Amino acid sequence: MTAQTAPDVPAQEKDQKSNADAATSARQRWMAILARTDRTTLEAEWRAKFGDIAWSHLREPQIGMVMVRGRAGGAGQRFNLGEMTVTRCAVTLADGTVGHAYVKGRDRFQAQYAALFDAIMLRDQASSAFIDGLADQQAAAKRDHARKVAATKVDFFTLVRGENQ
């Protein structure tokens, strides 16, 4: 009788976990980008490329509140900063793919289109070039804002007077 070698189960589990982590990270990225994109941009892209796709609401857009938490100095103890209005939505494409979205504010259509793009990305990543373009625009806007803020930065320092020596 020959000994059979069992497949390396822990290595397979690690690969599956690594693939799941990569998929989760990718989805977190595109959902964050979609949540920061204005409704008119999402709507125009949807109508231009995916307007013929049948879909329905799994959960109608709903407006609610979430508690925003902060940390003192970015690393200190957590505290409740305040509440923020969010809108959530879930949609189902005709093929059964489900997309979800949470966006800040009260724009029901922004949440709806973000959920639709989430479903499209889950199904076949057909909008990855669109998402990458949005990411580039958002990064450029962030750099521009940081540049403008840096121009108004004031450095305070203390001079040592002669009698304190």
Number of C-alpha atoms within 10 A of each C-alpha: 3 4 5 6 6 6 8 8 9 9 10 11 11 11 12 12 12 12 12 12 12 12 13 11 12 13 15 12 14 21 22 16 18 26 18 16 19 16 18 12 13 20 17 13 15 18 11 9 11 16 11 9 13 10 16 14 16 14 13 15 22 16 18 14 13 12 11 11 11 15 12 9 7 8 8 9 9 11 11 10 11 11 12 12 13 18 23 24 25 24 26 19 18 11 10 12 16 21 24 21 24 23 25 18 16 16 17 20 17 29 31 29 28 34 28 29 29 24 23 20 20 16 15 9 14 14 19 14 10 14 20 14 13 18 19 13 13 15 12 12 12 12 12 12 12 11 11 11 10 10 9 8 8 7 5 6 6 5 6 8 7 6 5 5 5
